[in-house]
Amino acid sequence: MRSVTMSDIAQEAKVSKTTVSKVLNNREINVSDSTRQNILNIAKRLNYIPNGVARSLTTRRTNTIGIILPDIENPFFAAMAKTIEEMAENRGYNVILCNSYNNEEKEDKYIRLLISKLVDGVIYGSGGNSKESLNVLRSNKVPFVVVDRYIDSTYKYSGVFSKNIEGVKRGVRYLYDLNHRNIAFVGGSCKVKLAKMRNESYVEISKELGVYNKDLMVEADFSIEGGMRATENLLSITKDIDAIFYSSDVMALGGMKYLIRHGYKIPDDISVLGFDNINISALFEPELTTVAQPIYEIGKTSCELLIDIIEKNCEDRIIELDTNLIQRNSVKMKTE
């Protein structure tokens, strides 16, 4: 069964195909309101769907953007994707969402797929440090914005990030000011530049405050399971820990799960601090104190920036947004 075409609508409306095209594309045309409404009614009744490929050959636009994120099961990226989709719709764009599962081969596959679908641009959250993926986008002249996770590159690119270094330092100082001196840090894998930046920031501020201990720093996946394993590793090395600062909220929730299962009281025995401020961090008990990233603003700004590049050919630029400390119930003053 073939699709409904403009010719079908034109035949039933007894007008030219050109008239139908201009009406459906909302172009200026000298037709009566009744004729215009009749064409729209017929198109709706026949379930007419515009041919996006044919239109793109004329306009050189598909009004579609691609999103590649490393882990859509992580509430941080789910919230970001939701925001990007809403903003894109408000600006008249459709969205194709790709989940790379932190796999660079999948990222490369999805980037080539999105290019083949003639997307107007890509919002790219890397699961690793895929410079090659950026090269493919740039070689094919596809506008893109890197989001959340920095990528080492020999050329400039547009990106939207939080002030991660400042955020980690804020978190460590907060724990220090509450008399915590044995502050453990669960960072992400250093193959991800973002994780490396946070890890290095923790080392720098801990040394500055005179509380650095290399045995209190471990790496893990940005996941519930990663947080549980890291907490187990830390406590197998030493029980002398005042507080644990996790590099993501999902890690922190995994760590809290492990601590509670093994008889630790939070924050009486160990204070716990997260990083992100995902929605469920306030639903856990105790509620998670965290360094908040402006997730909504990151998604909104990255989408606006990409569309500006697409429509106005803006120059590449990096936007860094402030973090904020959200105090809840998982951290307390150490009095002993």
C-alpha positions as CSV (number, residue, x, y, z in Angstrom):
1,M,0.0,0.0,0.0
2,R,1.6,3.3,-1.1
3,S,1.8,6.4,1.0
4,V,-0.5,9.4,0.6
5,T,1.0,12.1,-1.6
6,M,0.4,15.8,-2.3
7,S,-1.0,14.8,-5.6
8,D,-3.7,12.8,-3.9
9,I,-4.6,15.8,-1.8
10,A,-4.5,18.1,-4.9
11,Q,-6.8,15.8,-6.8
12,E,-9.4,15.6,-4.1
13,A,-9.2,19.3,-3.4
14,K,-9.3,20.2,-7.1
15,V,-6.3,22.5,-6.9
16,S,-2.7,22.2,-8.1
17,K,0.0,20.2,-6.4
18,T,2.0,23.5,-6.0
19,T,-0.9,25.1,-4.1
20,V,-1.1,22.1,-1.8
21,S,2.7,22.3,-1.2
22,K,2.6,25.9,-0.3
23,V,-0.4,25.5,2.1
24,L,1.1,22.5,3.9
25,N,4.4,24.2,4.2
26,N,2.7,27.4,5.5
27,R,4.1,29.6,2.7
28,E,2.5,32.8,1.5
29,I,0.0,32.1,-1.2
30,N,-3.1,33.9,-2.6
31,V,-5.8,31.4,-1.8
32,S,-9.1,31.8,0.1
33,D,-9.3,30.7,3.7
34,S,-11.9,28.1,2.8
35,T,-9.5,26.5,0.2
36,R,-6.7,26.5,2.6
37,Q,-8.8,24.9,5.3
38,N,-10.1,22.3,2.9
39,I,-6.6,21.3,1.9
40,L,-5.6,20.9,5.6
41,N,-8.8,18.9,6.4
42,I,-8.1,16.5,3.5
43,A,-4.5,16.1,4.5
44,K,-5.6,15.3,8.1
45,R,-8.3,12.9,7.0
46,L,-6.0,11.0,4.6
47,N,-3.3,10.9,7.3
48,Y,-0.8,12.6,5.0
49,I,2.8,12.5,6.3
50,P,5.4,14.8,4.6
51,N,8.3,13.2,2.9
52,G,11.2,14.5,5.0
53,V,13.9,13.3,2.6
54,A,12.3,15.0,-0.3
55,R,11.9,18.2,1.6
56,S,15.5,18.1,2.8
57,L,16.7,18.0,-0.8
58,T,15.1,21.3,-1.3
59,T,15.7,23.0,2.1
60,R,19.0,21.2,2.9
61,R,17.5,20.7,6.4
62,T,15.7,17.8,8.0
63,N,14.9,19.8,11.2
64,T,16.3,16.8,13.1
65,I,19.1,16.6,15.6
66,G,20.8,13.6,17.1
67,I,21.7,13.0,20.7
68,I,24.4,10.5,21.7
69,L,24.6,9.9,25.5
70,P,26.8,7.4,27.4
71,D,24.1,5.8,29.7
72,I,20.4,6.7,29.4
73,E,19.8,4.5,32.5
74,N,21.7,7.0,34.6
75,P,19.1,9.5,35.8
76,F,21.5,12.4,35.1
77,F,21.5,11.6,31.4
78,A,17.8,10.7,31.3
79,A,17.0,14.2,32.7
80,M,19.3,15.8,30.2
81,A,17.8,14.0,27.3
82,K,14.3,15.0,28.4
83,T,15.3,18.6,28.6
84,I,17.0,18.5,25.2
85,E,14.0,16.9,23.6
86,E,11.6,19.5,25.0
87,M,13.8,22.4,23.9
88,A,14.3,20.9,20.4
89,E,10.5,20.5,20.0
90,N,9.9,24.1,21.1
91,R,12.4,25.2,18.4
92,G,10.7,23.0,15.7
93,Y,13.2,20.2,15.7
94,N,12.8,16.4,16.0
95,V,15.2,14.3,18.0
96,I,16.9,10.9,17.4
97,L,18.3,9.5,20.7
98,C,21.2,7.1,20.8
99,N,22.6,5.3,23.9
100,S,26.2,4.3,23.5
101,Y,26.6,2.4,26.8
102,N,30.0,4.1,27.2
103,N,31.2,2.2,24.2
104,E,33.3,4.1,21.7
105,E,32.6,1.7,18.9
106,K,28.9,2.3,19.4
107,E,29.4,6.0,19.5
108,D,31.2,5.8,16.1
109,K,28.5,3.6,14.7
110,Y,25.8,6.0,15.9
111,I,27.6,9.1,14.5
112,R,27.8,7.5,11.1
113,L,24.1,6.5,11.3
114,L,23.0,10.0,12.2
115,I,25.1,11.5,9.4
116,S,23.4,9.0,7.0
117,K,20.0,10.2,8.3
118,L,21.0,13.8,7.3
119,V,20.6,15.2,10.8
120,D,21.2,18.9,11.0
121,G,23.5,18.6,14.1
122,V,24.5,16.3,17.0
123,I,24.7,16.8,20.8
124,Y,27.4,14.5,21.9
125,G,28.1,13.1,25.3
126,S,31.1,10.8,25.0
127,G,31.5,7.6,27.1
128,G,35.3,7.7,26.6
129,N,37.5,10.2,24.8
130,S,36.6,9.6,21.1
131,K,38.6,12.1,19.1
132,E,37.9,10.1,16.0
133,S,34.1,10.6,16.4
134,L,34.7,14.4,16.4
135,N,36.8,14.0,13.3
136,V,34.0,12.2,11.5
137,L,31.5,14.9,12.4
138,R,33.8,17.7,11.3
139,S,34.9,16.0,8.1
140,N,31.2,15.7,7.1
141,K,30.5,19.3,8.1
142,V,27.9,18.3,10.7
143,P,27.5,20.9,13.5
144,F,27.9,19.4,17.0
145,V,28.0,20.4,20.6
146,V,29.9,18.3,23.2
147,V,28.0,18.0,26.4
148,D,29.0,17.2,30.0
149,R,32.2,15.2,29.1
150,Y,35.2,17.0,27.7
151,I,37.1,15.5,24.8
152,D,40.8,16.1,24.1
153,S,41.1,17.6,20.6
154,T,43.6,19.4,18.5
155,Y,40.9,21.8,17.3
156,K,38.2,23.9,19.0
157,Y,34.7,22.7,19.4
158,S,31.5,23.9,21.1
159,G,30.6,22.4,24.4
160,V,28.5,22.9,27.5
161,F,29.9,21.7,30.9
162,S,29.7,22.2,34.6
163,K,32.6,23.8,36.5
164,N,33.7,20.4,37.6
165,I,37.0,21.4,39.2
166,E,35.3,24.1,41.3
167,G,32.5,21.7,42.2
168,V,34.9,19.0,43.6
169,K,36.9,21.6,45.6
170,R,33.6,23.0,47.0
171,G,32.7,19.5,48.1
172,V,36.0,18.7,49.8
173,R,36.1,22.1,51.6
174,Y,32.5,21.5,52.8
175,L,33.5,18.2,54.4
176,Y,36.7,19.7,55.8
177,D,34.8,22.6,57.4
178,L,32.7,20.0,59.2
179,N,35.8,18.6,60.8
180,H,36.2,15.6,58.5
181,R,39.9,14.8,58.0
182,N,39.8,11.3,56.5
183,I,37.9,12.1,53.4
184,A,37.8,9.3,50.8
185,F,37.1,10.0,47.2
186,V,35.4,7.6,44.7
187,G,36.3,8.9,41.2
188,G,35.5,7.7,37.8
189,S,37.8,5.9,35.4
190,C,40.6,8.2,34.2
191,K,40.0,7.2,30.6
192,V,37.1,9.7,30.7
193,K,38.6,13.2,30.8
194,L,35.8,14.4,33.0
195,A,36.6,11.8,35.6
196,K,40.3,12.6,35.4
197,M,39.6,16.3,36.0
198,R,37.5,15.5,39.1
199,N,40.1,13.1,40.4
200,E,42.9,15.6,40.0
201,S,40.8,18.3,41.6
202,Y,40.3,16.1,44.7
203,V,44.0,15.5,45.0
204,E,44.8,19.2,44.6
205,I,42.4,20.4,47.2
206,S,43.2,17.6,49.6
207,K,46.9,18.4,49.5
208,E,46.1,22.1,49.9
209,L,44.1,21.3,53.1
210,G,46.7,18.8,54.3
211,V,44.4,15.8,54.3
212,Y,45.5,13.9,51.2
213,N,45.9,10.1,51.6
214,K,46.4,8.1,48.4
215,D,44.8,5.0,50.1
216,L,41.5,6.9,50.4
217,M,41.1,7.3,46.6
218,V,39.6,4.7,44.3
219,E,38.2,4.6,40.8
220,A,35.0,2.9,39.7
221,D,32.3,3.0,37.0
222,F,29.7,5.7,37.2
223,S,27.0,3.3,38.4
224,I,25.3,1.9,41.5
225,E,27.4,-1.3,41.2
226,G,30.5,0.8,40.8
227,G,29.8,2.7,44.0
228,M,29.1,-0.5,45.9
229,R,32.4,-2.1,44.8
230,A,34.4,1.0,45.4
231,T,33.0,1.3,49.0
232,E,33.9,-2.3,49.6
233,N,37.4,-1.7,48.4
234,L,37.9,1.4,50.6
235,L,36.7,-0.4,53.7
236,S,38.9,-3.4,53.0
237,I,41.9,-1.0,53.1
238,T,41.0,1.0,56.1
239,K,38.0,1.5,58.5
240,D,39.4,5.0,59.4
241,I,37.2,7.0,57.1
242,D,35.1,10.0,58.2
243,A,33.4,10.8,54.9
244,I,33.2,9.5,51.3
245,F,32.8,11.9,48.4
246,Y,31.5,10.1,45.3
247,S,32.0,11.5,41.9
248,S,28.4,10.9,40.9
249,D,25.1,10.5,42.7
250,V,24.5,7.0,41.4
251,M,27.9,6.0,42.8
252,A,26.9,7.6,46.1
253,L,23.6,5.7,46.2
254,G,25.4,2.5,45.6
255,G,27.9,3.3,48.3
256,M,25.1,4.1,50.8
257,K,23.4,0.8,49.9
258,Y,26.7,-1.0,50.8
259,L,27.2,0.9,54.0
260,I,23.7,0.4,55.3
261,R,23.8,-3.3,54.5
262,H,27.0,-3.7,56.5
263,G,25.7,-1.9,59.6
264,Y,27.1,1.6,59.1
265,K,24.9,4.5,60.1
266,I,24.8,7.5,57.7
267,P,25.9,10.2,58.6
268,D,26.7,9.1,62.2
269,D,29.5,6.7,61.3
270,I,30.4,7.9,57.8
271,S,29.2,11.1,56.0
272,V,28.3,10.6,52.3
273,L,28.5,13.3,49.6
274,G,27.5,12.9,46.0
275,F,27.9,14.9,42.8
276,D,25.1,15.7,40.3
277,N,21.8,16.2,42.2
278,I,19.7,13.7,40.2
279,N,16.0,13.5,41.2
280,I,16.2,10.3,43.2
281,S,19.0,11.7,45.5
282,A,16.3,13.4,47.5
283,L,14.1,10.3,47.7
284,F,16.7,8.0,49.3
285,E,16.9,7.7,53.1
286,P,18.9,9.5,54.4
287,E,18.5,12.2,51.6
288,L,21.8,12.6,49.8
289,T,23.8,15.8,50.2
290,T,25.4,16.6,46.9
291,V,27.2,19.0,44.6
292,A,24.5,19.9,42.2
293,Q,25.1,20.2,38.5
294,P,22.5,22.4,36.7
295,I,21.2,19.5,34.6
296,Y,18.3,21.4,33.1
297,E,20.5,24.3,32.1
298,I,23.1,22.0,30.6
299,G,20.5,20.3,28.4
300,K,18.7,23.6,27.5
301,T,21.9,25.5,26.8
302,S,23.4,22.7,24.7
303,C,20.3,22.5,22.5
304,E,20.1,26.2,22.1
305,L,23.8,26.4,21.2
306,L,23.5,23.7,18.6
307,I,20.5,25.2,16.9
308,D,22.2,28.6,16.9
309,I,25.2,27.0,15.2
310,I,22.9,25.3,12.6
311,E,20.8,28.4,11.9
312,K,23.2,31.2,12.4
313,N,26.6,29.5,11.7
314,C,27.9,30.7,15.1
315,E,31.5,30.3,16.1
316,D,32.6,27.5,18.4
317,R,32.5,28.3,22.1
318,I,32.7,26.6,25.5
319,I,30.1,27.3,28.1
320,E,30.8,26.3,31.7
321,L,28.0,26.5,34.3
322,D,28.2,26.9,38.1
323,T,27.7,24.0,40.5
324,N,25.9,24.4,43.8
325,L,26.0,22.5,47.1
326,I,22.7,21.0,48.2
327,Q,22.7,20.2,51.9
328,R,20.5,17.3,53.0
329,N,20.9,14.6,55.6
330,S,23.8,12.4,54.6
331,V,26.5,14.7,56.0
332,K,27.0,16.0,59.5
333,M,29.6,17.7,61.6
334,K,32.2,15.4,63.1
335,T,32.3,16.1,66.8
336,E,34.7,13.4,68.0
